[in-house]
Amino acid sequence: MPDSLAYYITALRKDLNAYSDARLKQYGLTDGLFYYIIYIGKNPGCSLSDAAHFLRADNGHVTRCIGKLEQLGYAVRTRDTVDHRHYHLTLTMQGGSHFQGTSYSSS
């Protein structure tokens, strides 16, 4: 039986991943999508570019993830009234209600 700290950290991470995967699956989510919900909840009205920069993802990946969250009813993309090329992201009531501590829009 290994006694190293690295072994226990790795075992704990595997257990945490299995637990979070099981919990998120009931909502149709993955841990990757959940990071977007957390970010949008803490930064309502953020842009796709803001999310891409913070989560270190390319714009195409962010667009696909936000599309999936919209299909699931957790997020809304609203076109900027001044610059129609930009969108603002907010959580829906469903997105906010499932994930405590996040903000949501009334959409």
ABEGO torsion letter per residue (X at the ends): XBABAAAAAAAAAAAAAAAAAAAAAAAGBBAAAAAAAAAAAABBGBBAAAAAAAAGBBAAAAAAAAAAAAAAGABBBBBBAABAABBBBBBBAAAAAABBGBBBBAX
